[in-house]
Amino acid sequence: MESGMQPEGDSDAGPKRRADRRRHAVDTSSDGASKLEERITPPKALDGAYQTISLADIDSSNTTFQCRVSMAVADVRRSLEHDGLEQPVDLLGPKPYRIIDGFRRCRAAQELGWSSIQAVVHEMADNQALRVAFTKNVVRKNLAPVDRANALWLAQRQGLKKNDLQELFGLSQKQVDRYLELLSFSSALQKCLDGKIVTMAHAKALHDFGVESPSEWKKRIESETLSAKQLKRVLRQEAGKRQPGRKKLYIKKSKDGLRVYPFSITKDAPQIEKDKVAKLLKEALEFLE
């Protein structure tokens, strides 16, 4: 089975589905997104020959290039069991290899008890490897909005500026900001944001109105076929015409001092929210020195 090549569940299986993926590789709702794939396709010089690599030589715990938030592998495992591996994973050498693309395939192979996997091993700088990871993940039609947001955040952590993100992802400045804002939403709301039933516009409305049970609202959005505009109207009615709450404040600085607002944050909070709080606390300490 290992010698077969089956694309990961997030890569689409079969000739017809692969053709569909090429035709619909990007989210056409984004301005200029139709040009994204050709702009960030890695140079052919990065392609290498397939090799059989021992799974023991792959550092699966290194997630430097992991774009996805969800790492569910049940569908990939079924695919590997039924058809084998049709698309090799991409690794960055030297040993222990880091995964550029194929985190779910490697995990599924490990769960199936495979000892090795077919791979293309690249020798390149991290920023080039990150570009390959974006190419093979971000342009996929079935990548959820939160996964795209995570990819943008990952790119920022790697040093890319917002104008670089606009060019790389084929997004406007406003779209980049909207994606990054998703990472400040509650984890429960992020799980509901599938880009199908609950769109980014739906999620924004639910977030702004401080909805506590997004999964219940997801059922209602689906059953009543609510558009984002209709959802806002319903939320406003149920809130007694109350407008969305103001942006959460942690610390407010003035010329004379600081005002610290009561807040709490947990280790499970979205990373972007933790980074924001850490930055504000650091600025407050510097102000008091």
C-alpha positions, -999 to +999 in steps of 0.1 A: +000+000+000+029+024+008+041+024-028+008+036-041+002+074-042-031+088-029-036+125-023-043+136+012-079+143+020-072+180+017-057+176-018-087+160-036-086+125-050-091+112-086-084+128-120-118+146-122-115+160-087-079+171-093-090+189-124-118+206-105-092+217-079-070+232-106-100+251-120-112+263-086-079+265-067-087+298-050-116+314-032-131+334-060-149+357-035-115+374-029-105+402-052-077+391-075-076+356-060-079+340-094-043+350-101-030+337-068-020+302-078+001+311-108+018+339-088+030+317-059+037+285-078+072+274-067+099+273-094+104+239-111+139+238-098+124+230-063+109+197-076+129+166-067+127+129-073+105+107-051+122+090-023+111+064+003+117+081+036+115+064+070+088+080+092+112+077+120+134+103+102+106+128+100+101+153+128+063+154+128+063+177+159+079+206+140+049+226+127+069+256+113+051+252+079+018+239+091-010+261+077-040+242+089-055+246+124-075+214+123-055+182+120-082+156+118-070+127+097-099+102+096-106+110+060-070+108+050-065+075+068-095+060+049-081+073+017-046+057+023-062+024+033-084+023+002-061+037-025-026+040-010-005+072-013-008+089-047+008+122-039+041+123-021+047+146+009+072+175+007+100+175+032+128+199+041+162+183+046+186+174+062+175+149+088+155+150+109+132+161+080+107+188+086+073+186+069+066+213+043+033+198+030+017+166+041+012+168+079-020+149+078-007+122+054+023+116+077+001+113+108-024+090+090+005+068+078+018+066+114-016+056+127-018+029+100+015+015+112+035+024+080+072+025+085+080+047+055+064+071+031+071+085-004+084+120-003+101+148-023+130+161-002+139+198-008+170+217+002+161+253+005+158+282+029+129+284+053+113+313+035+113+293+003+099+263+021+071+285+035+063+297+000+059+261-011+037+254+019+015+283+010+013+272-026+001+237-017-022+247+011-035+282+009-048+279-027-068+248-019-105+253-023-114+233+008-092+253+031-114+269+058-113+306+064-096+301+098-069+280+082-063+308+057-061+332+086-037+310+104-015+309+073-015+347+071-006+348+108+022+323+103+036+344+074+036+374+097+055+355+123+081+346+096+086+383+090+064+391+061+048+425+061+012+433+052+020+445+017+039+412+012+008+393+023-013+412-001+009+402-030+015+366-019-022+358-012-038+380-038-058+399-012-065+436-005-054+452+028-089+451+041-092+414+033-059+406+050-072+425+081-105+406+080-088+372+079-065+381+107-094+393+128-109+358+127-081+346+150-094+369+178-128+351+177-137+325+203-126+289+196-162+279+196-170+304+168-139+295+149-150+258+148-184+269+133-167+291+106-166+266+078-170+291+049-201+273+037-229+275+062-212+301+084-193+326+063-168+352+074-196+378+073-218+356+095-190+350+120-182+387+121-218+394+131-219+367+157-186+380+172-197+416+173-229+407+191-211+386+216-230+354+208-222+327+234-236+297+216-224+299+180-232+263+173-269+269+179-268+299+156-251+278+130-281+255+130-304+284+127-285+300+099-287+267+080-323+259+087-336+294+080-310+301+052-300+334+067-277+357+048-253+377+069-275+408+065-306+389+077-286+374+106-276+409+117-312+420+116-323+390+138-294+396+162-303+432+165-340+424+172-331+398+198-307+423+215-334+449+218-321+470+189-287+471+207-258+477+183-227+455+184-205+461+215-174+483+214-140+468+208-126+453+240-101+475+258-074+463+281-053+493+287-058+530+278-029+553+279-030+591+283-003+618+289-008+616+326-010+579+332-026+545+324-061+531+329-062+493+332-096+477+325-105+444+342-099+414+320-090+378+321-072+356+296-064+319+295-037+298+279-064+285+255-071+320+241-064+326+204-027+333+199-034+367+183-052+377+214-024+366+237+001+384+216-020+416+219-022+414+257+015+406+260+024+437+239+001+460+258+015+448+292+050+453+279+042+488+268+026+495+302+057+484+321+079+505+298+056+535+305+060+531+343+098+527+343 
